[in-house]
Amino acid sequence: MALFYKKQWKIAYLVMITTMLVDIDHLLANPVYDAGRCSIGFHPLHEFIPIGIYCLLCVFPKTRFVGIGLVIHMILDSIDCQVTSGVWFV
């Protein structure tokens, strides 16, 4: 953070950490936690249309921190899918 946002790194950090709240949609699943389930394409906020919106948020300066945080989250979730189940998405 400090490397790219020298003056705003604390705000950027807090906003990007807050974007982890996107996982609240896991509470809609039954069961809530399944070790073998890929969240990309399964949970409502982890589907392709919202992911496209998250990418679009990266374009605008006022929403860039939120967009970057959400895109990083989706990238990490897709890597988790690949590692645990061998697929990038459901």
N, CA, C and O atoms as CSV, one atom per row, in Angstrom:
chain,resi,resn,atom,element,x,y,z
A,1,MET,N,N,0.812,-1.189,0.000
A,1,MET,CA,C,0.000,0.000,0.000
A,1,MET,C,C,0.861,1.261,0.000
A,1,MET,O,O,0.660,2.161,-0.816
A,2,ALA,N,N,1.797,1.316,0.899
A,2,ALA,CA,C,2.616,2.516,1.045
A,2,ALA,C,C,3.429,2.786,-0.213
A,2,ALA,O,O,3.790,3.931,-0.483
A,3,LEU,N,N,3.718,1.754,-0.977
A,3,LEU,CA,C,4.497,1.931,-2.203
A,3,LEU,C,C,3.699,2.687,-3.264
A,3,LEU,O,O,4.254,3.534,-3.964
A,4,PHE,N,N,2.397,2.391,-3.394
A,4,PHE,CA,C,1.581,3.002,-4.435
A,4,PHE,C,C,0.806,4.226,-3.962
A,4,PHE,O,O,0.556,5.142,-4.747
A,5,TYR,N,N,0.428,4.250,-2.702
A,5,TYR,CA,C,-0.385,5.347,-2.169
A,5,TYR,C,C,0.314,5.941,-0.950
A,5,TYR,O,O,-0.133,5.763,0.183
A,6,LYS,N,N,1.410,6.645,-1.195
A,6,LYS,CA,C,2.245,7.149,-0.111
A,6,LYS,C,C,1.496,8.060,0.851
A,6,LYS,O,O,1.693,7.963,2.062
A,7,LYS,N,N,0.654,8.932,0.347
A,7,LYS,CA,C,-0.063,9.874,1.203
A,7,LYS,C,C,-1.349,9.275,1.771
A,7,LYS,O,O,-1.781,9.658,2.858
A,8,GLN,N,N,-1.957,8.347,1.053
A,8,GLN,CA,C,-3.256,7.802,1.455
A,8,GLN,C,C,-3.189,6.334,1.841
A,8,GLN,O,O,-4.219,5.660,1.811
A,9,TRP,N,N,-2.053,5.820,2.192
A,9,TRP,CA,C,-1.928,4.380,2.376
A,9,TRP,C,C,-2.802,3.851,3.500
A,9,TRP,O,O,-3.294,2.726,3.408
A,10,LYS,N,N,-3.010,4.619,4.552
A,10,LYS,CA,C,-3.841,4.129,5.661
A,10,LYS,C,C,-5.306,3.998,5.236
A,10,LYS,O,O,-5.977,3.022,5.572
A,11,ILE,N,N,-5.784,4.984,4.502
A,11,ILE,CA,C,-7.166,4.929,4.007
A,11,ILE,C,C,-7.316,3.797,3.004
A,11,ILE,O,O,-8.286,3.041,3.055
A,12,ALA,N,N,-6.355,3.677,2.089
A,12,ALA,CA,C,-6.402,2.605,1.092
A,12,ALA,C,C,-6.409,1.249,1.776
A,12,ALA,O,O,-7.171,0.363,1.389
A,13,TYR,N,N,-5.585,1.082,2.773
A,13,TYR,CA,C,-5.517,-0.178,3.511
A,13,TYR,C,C,-6.843,-0.491,4.186
A,13,TYR,O,O,-7.350,-1.606,4.066
A,14,LEU,N,N,-7.409,0.473,4.890
A,14,LEU,CA,C,-8.673,0.243,5.598
A,14,LEU,C,C,-9.824,-0.071,4.648
A,14,LEU,O,O,-10.639,-0.952,4.922
A,15,VAL,N,N,-9.887,0.645,3.539
A,15,VAL,CA,C,-10.963,0.401,2.567
A,15,VAL,C,C,-10.818,-0.981,1.957
A,15,VAL,O,O,-11.801,-1.709,1.822
A,16,MET,N,N,-9.598,-1.347,1.589
A,16,MET,CA,C,-9.395,-2.648,0.949
A,16,MET,C,C,-9.630,-3.796,1.933
A,16,MET,O,O,-10.133,-4.848,1.536
A,17,ILE,N,N,-9.283,-3.617,3.184
A,17,ILE,CA,C,-9.574,-4.641,4.187
A,17,ILE,C,C,-11.086,-4.755,4.394
A,17,ILE,O,O,-11.614,-5.854,4.568
A,18,THR,N,N,-11.769,-3.624,4.376
A,18,THR,CA,C,-13.221,-3.615,4.548
A,18,THR,C,C,-13.933,-4.348,3.411
A,18,THR,O,O,-15.023,-4.882,3.613
A,19,THR,N,N,-13.336,-4.381,2.231
A,19,THR,CA,C,-13.975,-5.081,1.107
A,19,THR,C,C,-14.073,-6.581,1.346
A,19,THR,O,O,-14.775,-7.274,0.610
A,20,MET,N,N,-13.395,-7.088,2.342
A,20,MET,CA,C,-13.516,-8.514,2.669
A,20,MET,C,C,-14.918,-8.840,3.192
A,20,MET,O,O,-15.293,-10.008,3.297
A,21,LEU,N,N,-15.681,-7.806,3.517
A,21,LEU,CA,C,-17.070,-8.016,3.935
A,21,LEU,C,C,-17.930,-8.583,2.810
A,21,LEU,O,O,-19.069,-8.988,3.045
A,22,VAL,N,N,-17.399,-8.614,1.601
A,22,VAL,CA,C,-18.127,-9.211,0.482
A,22,VAL,C,C,-18.423,-10.680,0.767
A,22,VAL,O,O,-19.318,-11.264,0.154
A,23,ASP,N,N,-17.687,-11.272,1.680
A,23,ASP,CA,C,-17.925,-12.675,2.040
A,23,ASP,C,C,-19.188,-12.871,2.866
A,23,ASP,O,O,-19.509,-14.003,3.229
A,24,ILE,N,N,-19.904,-11.810,3.169
A,24,ILE,CA,C,-21.173,-11.931,3.911
A,24,ILE,C,C,-22.167,-12.793,3.128
A,24,ILE,O,O,-23.063,-13.398,3.716
A,25,ASP,N,N,-22.006,-12.847,1.801
A,25,ASP,CA,C,-22.923,-13.662,1.004
A,25,ASP,C,C,-22.743,-15.155,1.250
A,25,ASP,O,O,-23.578,-15.952,0.823
A,26,HIS,N,N,-21.681,-15.543,1.920
A,26,HIS,CA,C,-21.491,-16.950,2.270
A,26,HIS,C,C,-22.553,-17.403,3.271
A,26,HIS,O,O,-22.841,-18.595,3.375
A,27,LEU,N,N,-23.133,-16.457,4.003
A,27,LEU,CA,C,-24.172,-16.801,4.967
A,27,LEU,C,C,-25.461,-17.277,4.294
A,27,LEU,O,O,-26.313,-17.878,4.948
A,28,LEU,N,N,-25.611,-17.015,2.999
A,28,LEU,CA,C,-26.794,-17.444,2.256
A,28,LEU,C,C,-26.699,-18.899,1.801
A,28,LEU,O,O,-27.698,-19.489,1.389
A,29,ALA,N,N,-25.509,-19.473,1.874
A,29,ALA,CA,C,-25.305,-20.846,1.401
A,29,ALA,C,C,-25.702,-21.850,2.470
A,29,ALA,O,O,-25.689,-21.558,3.665
A,30,ASN,N,N,-26.053,-23.034,2.008
A,30,ASN,CA,C,-26.370,-24.116,2.921
A,30,ASN,C,C,-25.567,-25.342,2.496
A,30,ASN,O,O,-25.873,-25.902,1.444
A,31,PRO,N,N,-24.591,-25.784,3.220
A,31,PRO,CA,C,-24.105,-25.265,4.489
A,31,PRO,C,C,-23.301,-23.981,4.285
A,31,PRO,O,O,-22.818,-23.710,3.186
A,32,VAL,N,N,-23.166,-23.207,5.338
A,32,VAL,CA,C,-22.452,-21.927,5.251
A,32,VAL,C,C,-21.014,-22.154,4.810
A,32,VAL,O,O,-20.500,-21.409,3.976
A,33,TYR,N,N,-20.368,-23.155,5.348
A,33,TYR,CA,C,-18.980,-23.444,4.978
A,33,TYR,C,C,-18.880,-24.847,4.402
A,33,TYR,O,O,-19.358,-25.813,4.997
A,34,ASP,N,N,-18.265,-24.945,3.260
A,34,ASP,CA,C,-17.982,-26.230,2.629
A,34,ASP,C,C,-16.564,-26.148,2.079
A,34,ASP,O,O,-16.304,-25.386,1.147
A,35,ALA,N,N,-15.663,-26.911,2.636
A,35,ALA,CA,C,-14.243,-26.817,2.276
A,35,ALA,C,C,-13.993,-27.079,0.794
A,35,ALA,O,O,-13.042,-26.537,0.232
A,36,GLY,N,N,-14.809,-27.884,0.160
A,36,GLY,CA,C,-14.586,-28.220,-1.235
A,36,GLY,C,C,-15.313,-27.334,-2.229
A,36,GLY,O,O,-15.190,-27.533,-3.437
A,37,ARG,N,N,-16.073,-26.353,-1.737
A,37,ARG,CA,C,-16.883,-25.519,-2.624
A,37,ARG,C,C,-16.077,-24.328,-3.128
A,37,ARG,O,O,-15.344,-23.688,-2.373
A,38,CYS,N,N,-16.223,-24.049,-4.396
A,38,CYS,CA,C,-15.610,-22.868,-5.007
A,38,CYS,C,C,-16.591,-21.706,-4.891
A,38,CYS,O,O,-17.730,-21.811,-5.346
A,39,SER,N,N,-16.165,-20.611,-4.293
A,39,SER,CA,C,-17.086,-19.485,-4.094
A,39,SER,C,C,-17.323,-18.691,-5.379
A,39,SER,O,O,-18.373,-18.066,-5.527
A,40,ILE,N,N,-16.372,-18.703,-6.304
A,40,ILE,CA,C,-16.546,-17.970,-7.555
A,40,ILE,C,C,-17.625,-18.668,-8.374
A,40,ILE,O,O,-17.508,-19.850,-8.696
A,41,GLY,N,N,-18.666,-17.929,-8.705
A,41,GLY,CA,C,-19.772,-18.476,-9.468
A,41,GLY,C,C,-20.834,-19.144,-8.615
A,41,GLY,O,O,-21.875,-19.547,-9.135
A,42,PHE,N,N,-20.594,-19.272,-7.304
A,42,PHE,CA,C,-21.575,-19.915,-6.432
A,42,PHE,C,C,-22.322,-18.891,-5.583
A,42,PHE,O,O,-23.552,-18.895,-5.542
A,43,HIS,N,N,-21.597,-18.031,-4.918
A,43,HIS,CA,C,-22.212,-17.023,-4.058
A,43,HIS,C,C,-22.606,-15.799,-4.887
A,43,HIS,O,O,-21.917,-15.464,-5.851
A,44,PRO,N,N,-23.706,-15.126,-4.525
A,44,PRO,CA,C,-24.221,-14.009,-5.338
A,44,PRO,C,C,-23.216,-12.881,-5.601
A,44,PRO,O,O,-23.172,-12.353,-6.712
A,45,LEU,N,N,-22.422,-12.508,-4.620
A,45,LEU,CA,C,-21.457,-11.426,-4.815
A,45,LEU,C,C,-20.133,-11.909,-5.412
A,45,LEU,O,O,-19.197,-11.127,-5.577
A,46,HIS,N,N,-20.064,-13.196,-5.732
A,46,HIS,CA,C,-18.874,-13.782,-6.335
A,46,HIS,C,C,-19.167,-14.289,-7.753
A,46,HIS,O,O,-18.424,-15.119,-8.277
A,47,GLU,N,N,-20.229,-13.800,-8.367
A,47,GLU,CA,C,-20.581,-14.199,-9.729
A,47,GLU,C,C,-19.957,-13.240,-10.732
A,47,GLU,O,O,-19.345,-12.241,-10.354
A,48,PHE,N,N,-20.117,-13.551,-12.006
A,48,PHE,CA,C,-19.387,-12.828,-13.037
A,48,PHE,C,C,-19.875,-11.397,-13.268
A,48,PHE,O,O,-19.059,-10.524,-13.563
A,49,ILE,N,N,-21.148,-11.134,-13.147
A,49,ILE,CA,C,-21.631,-9.754,-13.317
A,49,ILE,C,C,-21.097,-8.855,-12.206
A,49,ILE,O,O,-20.574,-7.781,-12.502
A,50,PRO,N,N,-21.211,-9.257,-10.927
A,50,PRO,CA,C,-20.600,-8.411,-9.890
A,50,PRO,C,C,-19.086,-8.258,-10.058
A,50,PRO,O,O,-18.545,-7.185,-9.789
A,51,ILE,N,N,-18.400,-9.310,-10.497
A,51,ILE,CA,C,-16.954,-9.207,-10.703
A,51,ILE,C,C,-16.653,-8.175,-11.783
A,51,ILE,O,O,-15.686,-7.422,-11.666
A,52,GLY,N,N,-17.469,-8.135,-12.830
A,52,GLY,CA,C,-17.313,-7.109,-13.866
A,52,GLY,C,C,-17.509,-5.709,-13.298
A,52,GLY,O,O,-16.793,-4.777,-13.662
A,53,ILE,N,N,-18.478,-5.567,-12.409
A,53,ILE,CA,C,-18.715,-4.271,-11.756
A,53,ILE,C,C,-17.514,-3.904,-10.885
A,53,ILE,O,O,-17.110,-2.742,-10.849
A,54,TYR,N,N,-16.940,-4.886,-10.183
A,54,TYR,CA,C,-15.772,-4.616,-9.352
A,54,TYR,C,C,-14.611,-4.121,-10.218
A,54,TYR,O,O,-13.877,-3.216,-9.821
A,55,CYS,N,N,-14.451,-4.713,-11.390
A,55,CYS,CA,C,-13.399,-4.256,-12.312
A,55,CYS,C,C,-13.670,-2.830,-12.776
A,55,CYS,O,O,-12.748,-2.023,-12.899
A,56,LEU,N,N,-14.935,-2.528,-13.032
A,56,LEU,CA,C,-15.312,-1.181,-13.454
A,56,LEU,C,C,-15.043,-0.152,-12.346
A,56,LEU,O,O,-14.680,0.989,-12.636
A,57,LEU,N,N,-15.217,-0.548,-11.095
A,57,LEU,CA,C,-14.943,0.358,-9.979
A,57,LEU,C,C,-13.477,0.783,-9.935
A,57,LEU,O,O,-13.157,1.857,-9.424
A,58,CYS,N,N,-12.595,-0.044,-10.463
A,58,CYS,CA,C,-11.166,0.276,-10.472
A,58,CYS,C,C,-10.842,1.446,-11.395
A,58,CYS,O,O,-9.804,2.089,-11.242
A,59,VAL,N,N,-11.719,1.721,-12.346
A,59,VAL,CA,C,-11.458,2.754,-13.341
A,59,VAL,C,C,-11.620,4.165,-12.770
A,59,VAL,O,O,-10.874,5.076,-13.128
A,60,PHE,N,N,-12.588,4.334,-11.890
A,60,PHE,CA,C,-12.916,5.665,-11.379
A,60,PHE,C,C,-12.146,5.967,-10.099
A,60,PHE,O,O,-12.127,5.141,-9.187
A,61,PRO,N,N,-11.512,7.130,-10.013
A,61,PRO,CA,C,-10.681,7.452,-8.844
A,61,PRO,C,C,-11.417,7.373,-7.501
A,61,PRO,O,O,-10.823,6.946,-6.511
A,62,LYS,N,N,-12.673,7.768,-7.443
A,62,LYS,CA,C,-13.399,7.774,-6.171
A,62,LYS,C,C,-13.724,6.373,-5.672
A,62,LYS,O,O,-13.908,6.182,-4.469
A,63,THR,N,N,-13.797,5.399,-6.552
A,63,THR,CA,C,-14.140,4.030,-6.148
A,63,THR,C,C,-12.980,3.057,-6.361
A,63,THR,O,O,-13.143,1.846,-6.216
A,64,ARG,N,N,-11.830,3.585,-6.699
A,64,ARG,CA,C,-10.688,2.733,-7.049
A,64,ARG,C,C,-10.263,1.817,-5.909
A,64,ARG,O,O,-10.019,0.633,-6.142
A,65,PHE,N,N,-10.167,2.329,-4.679
A,65,PHE,CA,C,-9.738,1.489,-3.554
A,65,PHE,C,C,-10.698,0.326,-3.336
A,65,PHE,O,O,-10.269,-0.805,-3.109
A,66,VAL,N,N,-11.986,0.604,-3.406
A,66,VAL,CA,C,-12.988,-0.454,-3.239
A,66,VAL,C,C,-12.849,-1.470,-4.373
A,66,VAL,O,O,-12.848,-2.677,-4.131
A,67,GLY,N,N,-12.735,-0.989,-5.589
A,67,GLY,CA,C,-12.600,-1.884,-6.741
A,67,GLY,C,C,-11.365,-2.763,-6.657
A,67,GLY,O,O,-11.436,-3.965,-6.910
A,68,ILE,N,N,-10.241,-2.171,-6.304
A,68,ILE,CA,C,-9.002,-2.945,-6.201
A,68,ILE,C,C,-9.133,-4.006,-5.107
A,68,ILE,O,O,-8.731,-5.154,-5.298
A,69,GLY,N,N,-9.695,-3.620,-3.970
A,69,GLY,CA,C,-9.874,-4.581,-2.880
A,69,GLY,C,C,-10.757,-5.748,-3.296
A,69,GLY,O,O,-10.444,-6.901,-3.000
A,70,LEU,N,N,-11.862,-5.456,-3.984
A,70,LEU,CA,C,-12.778,-6.511,-4.414
A,70,LEU,C,C,-12.167,-7.400,-5.496
A,70,LEU,O,O,-12.357,-8.616,-5.482
A,71,VAL,N,N,-11.440,-6.801,-6.425
A,71,VAL,CA,C,-10.794,-7.596,-7.484
A,71,VAL,C,C,-9.719,-8.499,-6.886
A,71,VAL,O,O,-9.614,-9.667,-7.259
A,72,ILE,N,N,-8.925,-7.971,-5.966
A,72,ILE,CA,C,-7.918,-8.806,-5.299
A,72,ILE,C,C,-8.595,-9.965,-4.569
A,72,ILE,O,O,-8.112,-11.097,-4.611
A,73,HIS,N,N,-9.699,-9.684,-3.910
A,73,HIS,CA,C,-10.444,-10.729,-3.196
A,73,HIS,C,C,-10.898,-11.822,-4.169
A,73,HIS,O,O,-10.757,-13.010,-3.877
A,74,MET,N,N,-11.441,-11.424,-5.322
A,74,MET,CA,C,-11.921,-12.410,-6.297
A,74,MET,C,C,-10.766,-13.205,-6.887
A,74,MET,O,O,-10.907,-14.402,-7.138
A,75,ILE,N,N,-9.637,-12.566,-7.111
A,75,ILE,CA,C,-8.458,-13.274,-7.623
A,75,ILE,C,C,-8.000,-14.323,-6.608
A,75,ILE,O,O,-7.705,-15.463,-6.968
A,76,LEU,N,N,-7.946,-13.926,-5.344
A,76,LEU,CA,C,-7.527,-14.872,-4.311
A,76,LEU,C,C,-8.525,-16.019,-4.176
A,76,LEU,O,O,-8.124,-17.167,-3.983
A,77,ASP,N,N,-9.823,-15.720,-4.274
A,77,ASP,CA,C,-10.826,-16.789,-4.218
A,77,ASP,C,C,-10.691,-17.736,-5.403
A,77,ASP,O,O,-10.856,-18.946,-5.248
A,78,SER,N,N,-10.394,-17.204,-6.582
A,78,SER,CA,C,-10.260,-18.081,-7.751
A,78,SER,C,C,-8.997,-18.936,-7.642
A,78,SER,O,O,-8.991,-20.083,-8.088
A,79,ILE,N,N,-7.934,-18.396,-7.056
A,79,ILE,CA,C,-6.731,-19.204,-6.815
A,79,ILE,C,C,-7.055,-20.311,-5.814
A,79,ILE,O,O,-6.608,-21.447,-5.972
A,80,ASP,N,N,-7.829,-19.977,-4.788
A,80,ASP,CA,C,-8.247,-20.990,-3.813
A,80,ASP,C,C,-9.051,-22.098,-4.498
A,80,ASP,O,O,-8.872,-23.276,-4.186
A,81,CYS,N,N,-9.926,-21.729,-5.421
A,81,CYS,CA,C,-10.697,-22.738,-6.166
A,81,CYS,C,C,-9.768,-23.656,-6.944
A,81,CYS,O,O,-9.955,-24.873,-6.956
A,82,GLN,N,N,-8.772,-23.077,-7.591
A,82,GLN,CA,C,-7.830,-23.867,-8.384
A,82,GLN,C,C,-7.035,-24.822,-7.500
A,82,GLN,O,O,-6.819,-25.980,-7.856
A,83,VAL,N,N,-6.606,-24.329,-6.355
A,83,VAL,CA,C,-5.783,-25.151,-5.471
A,83,VAL,C,C,-6.599,-26.265,-4.818
A,83,VAL,O,O,-6.132,-27.401,-4.728
A,84,THR,N,N,-7.814,-25.952,-4.363
A,84,THR,CA,C,-8.592,-26.944,-3.618
A,84,THR,C,C,-9.365,-27.910,-4.499
A,84,THR,O,O,-9.500,-29.084,-4.157
A,85,SER,N,N,-9.884,-27.427,-5.647
A,85,SER,CA,C,-10.720,-28.311,-6.452
A,85,SER,C,C,-10.262,-28.460,-7.906
A,85,SER,O,O,-10.859,-29.223,-8.665
A,86,GLY,N,N,-9.231,-27.754,-8.290
A,86,GLY,CA,C,-8.699,-27.895,-9.639
A,86,GLY,C,C,-9.456,-27.139,-10.716
A,86,GLY,O,O,-9.207,-27.346,-11.903
A,87,VAL,N,N,-10.388,-26.257,-10.321
A,87,VAL,CA,C,-11.112,-25.443,-11.292
A,87,VAL,C,C,-10.983,-23.974,-10.895
A,87,VAL,O,O,-10.750,-23.658,-9.729
A,88,TRP,N,N,-11.136,-23.078,-11.872
A,88,TRP,CA,C,-11.036,-21.648,-11.583
A,88,TRP,C,C,-12.359,-21.091,-11.097
A,88,TRP,O,O,-12.375,-20.109,-10.355
A,89,PHE,N,N,-13.458,-21.688,-11.494
A,89,PHE,CA,C,-14.792,-21.234,-11.075
A,89,PHE,C,C,-15.760,-22.370,-11.284
A,89,PHE,O,O,-15.444,-23.362,-11.942
A,90,VAL,N,N,-16.969,-22.219,-10.707
A,90,VAL,CA,C,-18.007,-23.264,-10.833
A,90,VAL,C,C,-18.664,-23.147,-12.178
A,90,VAL,O,O,-19.564,-23.925,-12.495
